[in-house]
Amino acid sequence: MITFVPFPSYEESAKVLDRQRLCSQRREGCGLLNGITKSRLGTHPGRLPAMWQMWWYYPEALAVYVRTIDQEWQRRGYQTFKIIPAVALALEKVGIDKSVMYKSQTELEHEGLLPAWHNWDAFHRSHRLKLAWKKWEYYEGRFDDVLTVPELEPEYIWPTPKKVQEYLKKGLNSSSASYTL
């Protein structure tokens, strides 16, 4: 279950996704949130896949991401299939008020609920590269820093808690971030 976050803004990320990825983000984001909330009842995050670990401490942010994706899906004229009630149920399982999913990303930031990897350019760029590699005919010209289709399949950067701590400790930014973190 992969969530594509090619930009720090969930709204900008949702708007740039092709139809197939936008559709899958709704299902996968909801499934990921459900899996995380179930797992939080007894599993240590280190035993989970990296794509789960990146959201482990941030179910509120993941809920807002899924709601934003669903809003873009509806804006494009597609029908929604009870994604938001499923998100609300997943939050309530771990005692999080479902109203959090209606907060803005700015509100989450002010409340300290955004992931530590938020605004990490190397992470977002790895997602832009992967999207361009997956469907160049759609993504060509949509990313200022991806001018040609990558020859080899790019690697994702998965900001696991350990990698995020390394990132924060080193103060990595877009010019010095390594894709091998």
N, C-alpha and C positions, 0 to 999 in steps of 0.2 A: 504494500500500500504506500504509494508515493504521493506526496503533496508537492506541487510545483509552486515555488515562490521566487519567480524571476526578478521581482522588485521588492523593496521593503514595504511598499503599499500593497495591501491585500486587494484593494480595489483595482489598482493598476495591473496587478498580477492577473486578476480575473478577466479584465478587459482584453488582455493580450492573448489569452489562451484560445487555441482552435477548438471547434465544437467537440471533438472527441475527447480532448483532455479536460475541457470544462465539465463535460458530463461525468467523466470518471472522477474528477475532483470532488464532486458532490457525494458520490457513493463511497469513495475511498476515504475522504475526510471524515465522513460520518462513521464509517466502519473503524477507522483508526481511533477516533474519539471513544467509541464504544469499547474497543479493545483496551485502550489505555485505562479507562475508568474501571473496567473489570479487573485488569491486571494490578491496578493500584491497591486492590484489596488484598494482595498477597505476594506479588512478584517484585523483585528488585529490578530497576530499570536496566542495569548492566546486562541482564540476561535476555533482553529484548533486542530485536533488530534496530540498527542505527536510525532508520527512518521513524521508528516509534520513539526512540530516546530523545530525538530533537524536540518533540512536543510533550514529553513526559511531565515536566513541571509546569506546563502552560496549557491546561485544558481550556481555560477561558479564551486564550488567544486562538486556539484551534477551533473553538465554537464560533468565534467571530469570523475566522477565515472561511469556514464552511457556509455560514450565513451569507457572507459577501459573495462567495462563489454561486450560491443558490440565487441570490438577487440578480447577478449578471445572467445566469441561465434564464430566468424569467424575463429580464429586460430584452433578451434576444428573441423572446416569443415562444420559448419552450415551456412545456407543462412541468410543474414540480410534483414530486411524489412523496409527500410527507417527510421530507428530510429534516425540517425544523423540529417537528415533534420528537423525532428520534434523537436529535441533538439535545433537546431539553431533557429527555429521559436519561440520557447518558450522564449529563451534568448532575442531575438530581441523585443519581446512584451514589455519588461521592460527596453529597452535601453541598454542592455549588448551586446557588440560586440561578435558575434558568434565565433570568432577566439579563445576566451578564452578556449573553450572546447578542443583545441589542445595543451594546455599547459601541462607541466608535473606537477605532484603533488609537486615536489620540487619547481617549479616556483610559484605555488599557495602559498606555504608556505612562500617563500621570499616576496611575495606581500601581505601577511596577509589575504589570501582568504580561508584558510583552517578552518574548524569548530573548535570552542573552545574545543570540545570533542575529537578532533583528538589526538591520543596517550593515551587516558584515558583507561587504561587496564581493569577496571571493566566493562566498556561499551563493549569493544571488546570481553571480555571473556563471557559476557552474550549472545552474538551472537554465539560464538563457542558452548556454552552449548545448546542453542536452536537448532542449526543445528544438533548436535550430537543426541539430543533427537528426532528430526524429522526423521532422516534417519541414524541410527547407523551403519547399514551394509555398508554404503558408507564412513561415517566420522570416523569410528574406525581407530585409529592410525594417523590421520591427524592433530591432535592438541596435542601438548606436555602436556598441562595442563588438558585435558579431557581424563581420562584413562578408564572410564566406562560410560555406558549410564546412564544419570540421571534417578533416579527412578520416580521422580515427574516432571511434566512439568516445566522447568525453566522459570523464568520471564525475560522479556527483561528489559534493562535499557534504557529508552528513555530520552536522554539529552535535555529536554526542556530548554528554556532560563533561567528560574528560577533555575533549577537543575544545569545547567552549571555554573551559578554565584555562587551557593553554593559550587560546586566542586572547582572552582578557588579560592574562599575565604578560604576554608578549606585546600587547597593544597593536596587534596586526591590523593593517588597513589595506585598502585596495592595491597599493603599490608594493607592499611587502608580503602580502598573504600568499601562502604556499598551498597548492592543491594537494599536498601530501600530508597535511596536518592529521 
